[in-house]
Amino acid sequence: MVFSITHVPVEPAGITLIQSESKMPVSTTLFAFQQGFTQNYALVSAVGVIMVAPMLILFLALQRRFIDGLSSSGLAGT
């Protein structure tokens, strides 16, 4: 028996059930910056940087611990 997936929803079901805009994830607010068929690429880029910056800062601050964890677990390259 062969199964095929023909439709994948664009947004997860949990986001559909959230009614309050203040509880929405930051990534869903990126769609608010789209205006019809035009986009302000400077604004979308600024929002993208603001979304990525906290995780990048966290990774850079804890980079040594990530590398130590990989090397002690044996998942590092040869």
N, C-alpha and C positions, 0 to 999 in steps of 0.2 A: 504494500500500500504506500503510495507516495502522497505526501502533503506538500502543498505550496502555499506560501504566504503572499497574498496579492495586495494586501492593504496594511500599511503600518500607520497608526495615528501620528499626527504631527506633534501633539502635545500629550504628555502623560495624563492619565485619568485623574490623578490627584490635583493637578492644576485646574482641571475643569470644575472640580468640586469646591475650590476656594472661592468664596464670595467677596471677601474684602481685598481691595487693591493694596492695602498696606501690608498684607501677609504674603503677597506674591513674591516669587524669587526675582532677583535683579535681572536675570537673563530674559524674563518675559517682558520686562519694561523696555527692552531694546526694540521691540516691535512698535512701540509707541512713537518712535522717531521716524517711522516710515510714513510718508505723505503721498498717498496715491501711487503714481508711477514714478515719482521723483524721490530722491533721497539727498539729505544733506550729509555728504560723506565725512566732513570734518566733525560734525556732531556725533555721528555713529562711531567714528574712530575714537573720539574722546570718551564716549561711554564704554567702548571696548577696553580702553586702557584703564579706566576706573574699575571695571569689573575684574580685570586680570591682576592689577597692582597688589591687592592684599595677599593673594595666593603666591605671587612671585616674591614678595617681601618675606612671607612665612617660609617659603622654600629656601631662600638665600640665607635666612637666619638659622635654619635647622639643617642645612645642607650636610654638614659634617656628620650629624646623627644619621641621616639617610644613608650616606656612604658607609659608615661604620656598620649599620644594620645589614646592608647588602653584603658587605665583605664577611661578616661573621656568620651569615646564614648560608653562604656558599652559592649565592645566586649571581655573584660577580663574574665577569668574563675571565677567561683563563689567566 
